[in-house]
Amino acid sequence: MKKHIAILGSTGSIGSQALEVIEKNPDLFNLEVITGGSNASLLIRQAIKHRPNHVVIADERKYQDVSDALSGYPIKVYAGREALSEVVQIDSVDLVLASMVGFTGLYPTLTAIRSGKNIALANKETLVVAGKLIHQLSEKFKVNIYPVDSEHSAIFQCISGEDQNPVEKIYLTASGGPFRGKSRKYLENVTKEEALKHPNWSMGNKVTIDSATLMNKGLEVIEARWLFDLKPAQIDVIVHPQSIIHSIVQFEDGSMKAQMSLPDMKLPISYAFGYPKRIKSDQARFQFMDYPNLTFEAPDIKNFRNLAIAYKALGQEGNSPCIMNAANEIAVDAFLHGQVGFLKMSDIIEETLETVEYISDPDFEDFIVSDREARKVANQLIGK
């Protein structure tokens, strides 16, 4: 039977690649829903090409544009943030790809879980902000969460079939980004154009900047804690510039399993969509002689402080990861708009964490308040 898929965030990098996976496998998948934030023109093109049954544009100002463009097609069009949560509850939807960037992806993902929908999770902020809550709800509603991040997909693949064997440790690999090995003095003057030139992966702007600061890896550490029910001490990060080994699992007997492939996000997307079946792919294959040397090194947490900040927030738990995530979103946006320097982003995040009230056992409303307050503090630190 075909899986009916809803894509939250189809206009982003992950969502666009997910559409390609669905297009190449019409016998396996049916596209039920696509949603976009404010990029109405791309959403319209996607809808005309892929013909989903439902389309949502979150920016209500763009509703008429989308509705008019799709009026001649059998596609229902909706607008607004509430519509994002309504479409994931449609009975025909089997799997929801949560690929919206940032905190805004949390509420529709929670709604999908409460509706009993399995989740292909690409929005790492969902687990960073509310990992404990997501974990509890997924168990309560018997929902499976399939990781789409390449590193978490790698861990998921490595532990498949190992139910009776406890994980001793996992290693999340990081490319090191475009500034690996650079000095603090060098980092003081880097531009957004330089930061957006990732050596191995093609990603959206926010994720690419997070990769350059190592915050992306910090977010993944927190995400891994909840996805795989691990303690912080069981999660390590190693820099692997070639991005061939996507992550490693170490078991109690000392054995290690790694998942390897050329960097291509369509692989983890396909694995999440098809699980437990692997989907045949025509993507390029890894050739050992093309990579005679796979290298590893420790991350530089002195010059790239965000990784250490993320470990600290994870250790505190409560609303600390939520505060950190909100401050980071504001700091990255400010950097992309030339309002702060590269190194200043870490200062903003750290000071926001120290300023916003700590809550040890937050509920959903606490997350909303903490997120809002953290954004306010971070903006004040920037000078807005």
C-alpha positions in Angstrom: 0.0 0.0 0.0 1.1 3.5 -0.8 2.1 5.8 2.1 0.3 9.2 2.0 2.7 11.9 3.0 2.3 15.5 4.3 5.3 17.7 3.9 5.6 20.6 6.4 8.0 23.0 4.8 8.1 21.8 1.2 9.7 25.0 -0.1 12.9 24.4 2.0 15.9 22.4 1.1 14.7 19.1 2.8 11.1 19.5 1.6 12.2 20.1 -2.0 14.4 17.0 -2.0 11.6 15.0 -0.4 9.4 15.9 -3.3 12.0 14.5 -5.6 12.0 11.2 -3.7 8.2 11.0 -3.9 8.3 11.8 -7.6 10.7 9.0 -8.3 8.7 6.5 -6.4 5.0 6.9 -7.4 4.3 3.3 -6.7 5.3 3.8 -3.0 4.1 7.3 -2.1 1.3 9.6 -2.6 1.6 13.3 -1.9 -1.3 14.5 0.3 -0.1 17.9 1.7 2.5 20.5 1.1 3.1 23.7 3.1 5.2 26.8 2.7 6.0 29.8 4.8 6.0 32.9 2.6 7.5 31.6 -0.7 4.3 31.6 -2.6 5.8 31.4 -6.1 7.8 28.2 -5.3 4.8 26.6 -3.5 2.6 27.3 -6.5 5.1 25.7 -8.8 5.5 22.7 -6.6 1.7 22.3 -6.3 1.2 22.4 -10.1 4.0 19.9 -10.7 3.3 17.4 -7.9 -0.5 17.8 -7.5 -1.0 17.4 -3.8 -4.6 17.3 -2.5 -4.0 20.1 0.0 -1.7 23.2 0.1 -1.1 25.6 3.0 0.7 29.0 2.8 1.4 30.1 6.3 1.7 33.8 5.3 -2.0 34.7 5.1 -1.1 37.8 2.9 -0.1 35.4 0.1 -3.3 33.3 0.3 -5.0 35.0 -2.7 -2.0 34.6 -4.9 -1.8 30.9 -4.2 -5.6 30.4 -4.4 -5.8 32.2 -7.7 -2.9 30.4 -9.3 -4.3 27.0 -8.3 -8.0 27.7 -9.0 -8.0 25.5 -12.0 -6.6 22.4 -10.2 -8.3 20.0 -7.8 -6.3 21.3 -4.9 -7.7 22.7 -1.7 -5.8 25.8 -0.5 -5.5 27.1 3.1 -3.6 29.8 4.8 -2.3 30.7 8.3 -0.5 29.0 11.1 -3.5 27.2 12.4 -4.0 25.5 9.0 -0.6 23.9 9.4 -1.9 22.0 12.4 -5.2 21.2 10.8 -3.9 19.6 7.6 -1.7 17.1 9.5 -4.8 15.7 11.1 -6.4 14.7 7.8 -7.4 11.0 8.0 -5.6 10.0 4.7 -2.2 11.2 6.0 0.1 8.3 7.1 3.4 10.1 7.6 4.3 13.7 8.3 7.7 15.1 7.2 8.4 17.8 9.7 10.9 20.0 7.8 9.9 23.5 8.8 12.9 25.4 10.2 12.9 26.7 13.7 10.5 26.9 16.7 7.5 27.4 14.4 7.6 23.7 13.5 6.9 22.6 17.1 3.2 23.0 17.3 2.1 21.3 14.1 4.5 18.4 14.9 2.9 18.0 18.3 -0.6 18.1 16.7 0.5 15.4 14.2 1.7 13.2 17.1 -1.5 13.7 19.0 -3.4 12.7 15.8 -1.4 9.4 15.7 0.6 10.2 12.7 4.1 8.8 12.3 6.8 11.5 12.0 9.8 11.8 9.7 11.7 14.4 11.7 13.9 17.0 10.0 13.1 19.9 12.3 15.7 19.3 15.0 14.4 22.3 17.0 11.3 20.3 17.9 13.3 17.9 20.0 15.7 20.5 21.1 13.0 22.7 22.6 10.6 20.0 23.8 12.4 16.7 23.7 10.9 15.3 26.9 7.3 16.3 25.9 7.8 14.8 22.4 9.2 11.6 23.9 6.2 11.3 26.3 3.6 12.0 23.6 5.1 9.7 21.0 4.9 6.8 23.6 1.4 7.8 24.6 0.0 7.9 21.1 2.2 5.0 19.8 3.8 7.1 17.1 7.1 6.3 15.5 9.6 9.1 14.9 12.0 8.4 12.0 15.0 10.8 12.0 15.9 12.6 8.8 19.1 14.4 9.8 21.9 12.4 8.2 23.6 11.9 11.5 20.6 10.6 13.4 19.5 8.6 10.4 22.9 7.0 10.5 22.5 6.1 14.2 19.0 4.8 13.6 20.3 2.6 10.8 23.1 1.3 12.9 20.9 0.2 15.9 18.3 -1.4 13.7 18.2 -5.1 14.7 20.2 -4.4 17.9 17.2 -4.2 20.2 18.8 -6.6 22.8 22.2 -4.8 22.7 22.4 -1.6 24.8 24.3 1.3 23.2 27.4 2.3 25.1 28.2 5.5 23.1 27.4 7.3 19.9 29.7 9.5 17.8 28.0 12.3 15.8 30.3 13.3 13.0 30.7 17.0 11.9 32.3 18.3 8.7 33.8 21.2 10.7 32.1 23.7 8.3 33.8 26.3 6.1 36.0 27.6 9.0 37.5 24.4 10.3 41.0 25.1 11.7 40.6 28.9 11.5 41.9 31.1 14.4 39.7 33.4 16.5 41.3 36.4 14.8 40.3 35.1 11.4 36.7 34.4 12.6 36.3 38.0 13.8 36.0 39.3 10.3 34.3 36.5 8.3 31.3 37.5 6.1 28.0 35.8 5.7 29.0 34.9 2.1 32.0 33.0 3.4 29.9 31.3 6.1 27.3 30.1 3.6 29.9 28.2 1.6 29.6 24.8 3.2 32.2 22.4 1.9 30.0 19.3 1.6 26.3 19.9 2.0 23.7 22.0 0.2 21.4 23.4 2.9 19.2 26.4 3.8 20.9 29.5 5.1 20.0 29.1 8.7 21.2 25.5 8.9 24.4 26.4 7.0 25.3 29.1 9.5 24.5 26.7 12.3 27.0 24.3 10.8 29.6 27.0 10.5 29.3 27.8 14.2 28.9 24.2 15.3 25.5 25.0 16.8 24.0 22.6 14.3 26.0 19.8 16.0 25.0 21.1 19.4 21.4 20.9 18.4 22.0 17.4 17.1 23.5 16.3 20.4 20.3 17.4 22.3 18.2 15.8 19.6 20.1 12.5 19.9 19.6 12.5 23.7 15.8 12.2 23.2 15.7 10.2 20.0 17.8 7.4 21.4 17.2 7.8 25.2 20.9 8.5 26.0 22.7 10.4 28.7 24.9 13.4 27.6 28.0 11.5 28.5 27.1 8.9 25.9 27.1 11.4 23.0 30.4 12.5 21.5 31.2 14.7 18.5 34.1 14.1 16.2 35.1 16.2 13.2 35.2 14.2 10.0 35.9 16.6 7.1 35.1 14.2 4.3 31.5 13.7 5.5 31.5 10.0 4.4 30.9 8.4 7.8 27.6 10.0 9.0 27.8 8.7 12.5 28.9 5.7 14.6 27.4 3.5 17.3 29.6 1.8 19.9 28.2 -1.2 21.8 29.0 -2.7 25.2 31.4 -5.3 23.7 33.5 -2.6 22.1 32.1 -3.2 18.6 31.4 -0.2 16.5 29.0 0.2 13.6 29.1 3.1 11.1 26.8 4.2 8.3 28.7 5.5 5.3 27.7 7.1 2.0 28.3 10.1 -0.1 26.7 13.2 1.4 23.2 13.3 -0.1 20.1 14.1 2.0 17.9 12.0 -0.3 19.2 8.9 1.4 18.0 9.6 4.9 14.8 11.0 3.5 14.2 7.8 1.6 15.1 5.7 4.6 12.6 7.5 6.8 9.9 7.4 4.1 10.4 3.7 3.3 11.3 2.2 6.7 11.7 -0.6 7.2 12.2 -1.1 3.5 15.2 0.5 1.8 14.3 2.2 -1.5 16.4 1.5 -4.6 18.2 4.7 -5.6 20.2 5.8 -8.6 22.3 8.2 -6.5 26.1 8.1 -7.0 27.9 5.4 -5.0 30.9 5.8 -2.7 34.2 4.6 -4.2 36.9 3.8 -1.7 39.8 4.9 -4.0 38.2 8.3 -4.4 38.7 8.8 -0.6 41.9 6.9 0.3 42.1 8.9 3.6 39.2 9.3 6.0 40.3 11.6 8.8 39.0 12.6 12.3 39.8 15.3 14.8 38.4 16.8 17.9 36.0 19.8 17.6 37.5 23.2 18.5 35.1 24.3 21.2 37.3 27.2 22.2 36.8 29.2 19.0 33.4 27.5 18.2 31.7 27.9 21.6 28.2 27.0 20.5 28.8 23.3 20.9 29.9 23.7 24.5 26.9 26.0 25.1 24.6 23.3 23.8 26.1 20.6 26.0 25.6 23.0 29.0 21.9 23.6 28.0 21.4 19.9 27.7 22.9 19.3 31.1 20.5 21.8 32.7 17.5 20.5 30.7 14.2 22.3 31.6 13.7 25.2 29.4 17.4 25.9 28.8 17.5 24.3 25.4 14.4 26.3 24.4 16.1 29.5 25.5 19.3 28.6 23.6 17.4 27.7 20.5 15.4 31.0 20.4 18.5 33.1 21.0 20.4 31.2 18.3 17.6 31.9 15.8 17.7 35.6 16.5 21.5 35.7 16.5 21.8 33.8 13.1 19.2 36.1 11.6 21.1 39.2 12.8 24.4 37.8 11.4 22.7 37.1 8.0 21.5 40.7 8.0 25.0 42.1 8.9 23.9 43.3 12.4 26.4 41.2 14.4 29.7 39.5 13.7 30.3 35.8 13.6 31.7 35.4 17.1 29.1 37.7 18.6 26.5 35.1 18.0 27.8 32.9 20.8 27.9 35.9 23.2 24.3 36.6 22.5 23.2 33.0 23.1 25.2 32.7 26.3 24.0 35.9 27.8 20.4 35.1 26.9 20.7 31.8 28.7 21.9 33.6 31.8 19.2 36.2 31.7 15.9 34.4 31.0 14.2 32.7 33.9 15.0 29.0 34.3 12.1 26.5 34.6 13.0 23.0 35.6 9.9 21.2 34.4 8.2 23.3 31.7 4.9 22.5 29.9 4.0 23.7 26.4 2.9 27.1 27.6 6.2 27.6 29.4 8.0 26.8 26.2 5.9 29.5 24.4 6.8 32.1 27.1 10.4 31.1 27.3 10.8 31.3 23.5 9.2 34.7 23.4 11.2 36.1 26.3 14.5 34.7 24.9 13.9 36.4 21.6 13.2 39.7 23.3 16.4 39.5 25.4 18.5 38.5 22.3 17.1 41.3 20.3 17.9 43.8 23.1 21.5 42.5 23.2 21.7 43.0 19.4 20.4 46.6 19.9 17.1 46.2 18.2 
